[in-house]
């Protein structure tokens, strides 16, 4: 048995096309959604992500502005810029690219973003609202994971879902979103005893630990749906946190790396940015 490949690239393209239609509806009312991206320092991975975001904005019709600050930027200077962007009526979404240089408190910066413009879904208010099931901005990668699962047609009700990874950006929020769909969720991590036991009973396996090819095919339940959030560079090639070559022979459906979750993250950011503009201008 060879797994069905879940084509994140194609699904993301479809989502972006849906977003573009919503942008046109706003444009018809004289409103252009605006997204501001702030990047501090010259982290190469961050540069790649930001370029991808700019390209997607151009494609769907979102006005985007990039603020590139030097590594030496102080926390006060960054907070001042965030404050300015919060006040701009032409900017509906504010995103500060992580990671930030070590001398800047990431939590303080995230908390400084206006929750109404928190298109990353990282603000404590956004996270809290997600936890209790209120309307909010969902973090982009977990939201993308949920859309990919939806596309497989799986009914998550009562399913055994194992999430490997407990980060605030992926593991914890995706676990909450899965729970909201009535899945039975087990959260595992690098210190979980007998990890293979847990992954081996999962109907759905979501992996985001940042360890190249950590989950082998032999540790996957035959026919399981596998969502690989990891992206690691090994010997000049990109690999996930799941050993794809062995997993594809055992899983029922699996996301590739690259071309799986990655494109969905940016598509969901576009979705959040337009939602922010729609909410901000609902009474105009």
Secondary structure, 3 states (H helix, E strand, C coil): CCCEEECHHHHHHHHHHHHHHHHHHHHCCCCCCEEEEEEECCCHHHHHHHHHHHHHHHHHCCEEEEEEECCCCCHHHHHHHHHHHHHCCCCCEEEECCCCCCCCCHHHHHHHCCHHHCCCCCCHHHHHHHHCCCCCCCCHHHHHHHHHHHHHCCCCCCCEEEEECCCCCCHHHHHHHHHHCCCEEEEECCCCCCHHHHHCCCCEEEECCCCCCCECHHHCCCCCEEEECCCEEECCEEECCECHHHHCCCCCEEECCCCCHHHHHHHHHHHHHHHHHHHHCCCC
